Amino acid sequence: MLDRPNTKAGWLARAADLKIEARAFIDGAYVDAVSKRRFEKVSPIDGRVFAEVADCDAADIDLAVAAARRAFEKGEWRDAAPAHKKRVLLRFAELIREHIDELALLETLDVGKVIGNSLAVDVPFCADCIQYYAELADKLIDEVAPVGANDVALIRREPLGVIGAIVPWNYPLIIGAWKIGPALVAGNSVVLKPAEQSPLGAILLGGLAHQAGLPAGVLNVVPGFGERAGKPLALHPDVDMISFTGSTDVGKLMLRYSGESNMKRVSLECGGKSPHVVMADADIKAAAEAIAWGIYYNQGETCHAGSRVLVHSSVRARLVEAIAEVARAQIPLGHPFEAASQMGALVEKHHMERVLSYIALGEKEGAQIALGGKRVMAETGGFYIEPTILDGARNDMRIAQEEIFGPVVVVIPFEDEAEATRLANASIYGLGAAVWTADMNVAHRLTRAIKAGTVWVNTFDRSSMATPFGGFKQSGFGRDRSPHAVDKYMDFKTIWTAYR
């Protein structure tokens, strides 16, 4: 491994020398798109084209699904001994760690996140996830149901077959691992479709998995645009399940595509508008720090980001100033290769413009900009927006109801616990929430009342591979992480034997 750069200039030099694999990975080999088309990959850091990626379509999806089906029916991976699956997946995890600098650089070039976070969070968490499911390989057991004395009813777990995994651009390595880890340990074959904004890390993962010993066809990676590659994958009659993470609107399309094709299973983790509920007795300093990091980390491009702050009116002004101070003091915005940067670029120009349009809409709706609100560093050619606070909002405003997916927090006052509960649930989403209070009786009531897949108390965004992650309502259904994630990639077969 080359010495790791510790300066912006060093990372830029490493990026210039990087040999980027941008073809699809199908049936154990890197291949061009059938059409030979490629699309330009623009880095949000500086707006420059740094790679040309295979622009795959339905023909490539057909090849990948056929390879996945052949591999599954052959059974080399499906029927492998659990100890063998464990060894292969552990080796896969180690190869990810051995390529940490390359994967982190690809992640930062692709989506604009700061290199320190790619190195400390995205790549290690990807490897840890694969390792977690590797360790489950020899611990998945069947069951025997309690039936009559002369009968044996065995409940077997069996893999579904071919899994289509469609992942977003905000955490492509982590969320990709959340899907391929449990799908592979269950014995399935996978066709992974990364977002067109972030294909490069996933493409490398395909090769590393094969190098680790995964048979050809068991993991395929097909880059391309949603309409040309994602839609054919979701409609494919030989795909048994779609596991999707992304927007709620596209998640609804996945359900439609399932019905229009073969009624394939669908698992969805979709949008969020997660509330922080800050009571009058809360530790304002602790809440402000968690709120600031929870919305400005990764430029606010996080599905469960705490983008709605519901705060008791008596402490609203204190909390707003405290959030602004944390942003100014602890979360500097800068070039992603600068060591001091804690916020980088938004993923693409179109998305930056969308976020700016929401800030303008918030002002028009009557909210006040208490911090930020502007594009900065435009001279770099990249796509950067300041940490932003929209204060004095109402929960019926579009900025409070629609997912902005940027570094923008909306502050909404309330007067009592009943109003806080009503506002927290007054959303189509239910991915995450947090409660801030010194009164554990209040905390207990709110955590039970709030409809969300994860509710934190006096903290935010703490997680573990041992805990399931997913949403309620239009944030989707099905869970990533934890042993529970494996079950959605398997079916349960009852084998009933009578002894006479």
C-alpha positions, 0 to 999 in steps of 0.5 A: 500500500502506498503511504497515505497522503495527509494534505490536499495536494497529496490526495489530488496527486493520488487521484490523478494517478488513480487507475479507475475501473469503470466497467460493469462486473458480470459473471466474474469479469469486468466488461463493457456495456453491450451498447459500448456506451459510457457516461461521464462521471463528474466529481462534485468537488470541482465539477470536472469529469474524472471517469467514463463509466459503462452506461448499462441498460436492459441488455446488460441487466439481462446478462447479469441476471442470467449469470446470477441465475446460473450461479444460483442453480449451479449451487456452488455458493447456495449449497456451500458449507457454512464454514466455507461461506464464512471464510470467503466473506471474511476474506472479502471483508479483509480485502475491503480493508486492504483497499481502504485508501482506494475505496475512500478516494473513489467514494470522495471523488464520486459524491463529494464527502470529506476524505477523512469520513470516507476513511474513518466511516464509510469503508470501515463500516462497509468491511465491518458489515460484511464481516458481521454477516460472515460471522453469522454464516455458521449460526443460521439454524432451522427450526422444529415446530411442536406438533404431534408425537408421530410427526416431525415438522421442520421449518427450513430457511431457503434462499430466494434466488436472484436479488436485485439490490438498488442503492443510493449515492449518499452512502454507497459502500455502507448501504451496498454492504447492508444489502449484499452481506445478508443476501450472500450469507443467505445463499442468494446471487445478487445483481447490484445496481449502484446510483449513477452518481456513485458507481465506482466503489461498487464496481471495485467491490465486485472484483474484490468479492470475486478475488475473495473466492465468491464464484462467478455470477454470485455478485454482479455490479451493473452501473447505469441510470435508473430508467435504463438499468434500475427499471429493467432490473426491477421489472425482470421476471427472473429476479426474485426480490428487489431490495431498494434504498432511495426516495419514497417516489422511486420506492413506490415505483418498485412496488408497481414494477413488482406487480407488473412483473412477477410479484417479486418481493420488495424491501424498501428503505425510503425518505425521512424527515426525522424530528428532534423533540427538544423539551424545555428541561433538555440539556441544550448544549448536548442537544445542539451538538447532536442536532448540528452533527446530525444534519450537517454531517455528510452535507445533510445527505442522510436519509434519517438526518434530523432535519426537523427540530421541534423545540419548546418555545421557551428554549427555542432561541437558546437552541438555535444559537447553540446549533449555529455555534456548533456549526461554526466552531466544529463543522467547517465547510471546505474542500473534501481533501482538506484535513480540517474539513467536516463538510464537503460538496453536495453530490451534483449541480442539480441537487445543489440547485434543488436544495437552494430552491428549498431554502428560497421556498422556506423564506417565501413561506415565512421562515427566517434564515438564522444561519447560512443559506447560500452557495459558497466556493463556487469558484472551485467549480464544485457544489457547496452550500453553507450549514443552514438553519430555517427558524420560525417555521410551521409544520405545515410548510413544505420545508417541514414536510418534504425531504430536502436532503441537504444541510438544512434544518427546520426549527418549529416551536411547540408549547406542550408534550401533546403538541410535540407528539402531534407534530412529530407524527405529522409527517408521511415519513417515519424513519428516525426521531430523537427525544431530548428531556431530563424526565424519563417518564416523558421520554418513555411516553414519547418513544412509545408514541412516535411512529419511527423505526428508530427513536433515540433518547438524549442522543442521535445517530448511535448505531450498531450492526446488531440493531435493525434499521428501517422505517414506518409509514412512507419511509418504507418497510423491511430492515437492514442490519442485524440478524433480522435482515437475513430473513428477508432474503430467505423463504421459510419452507415447512417439511412435515413428515408423519411417522406411523 
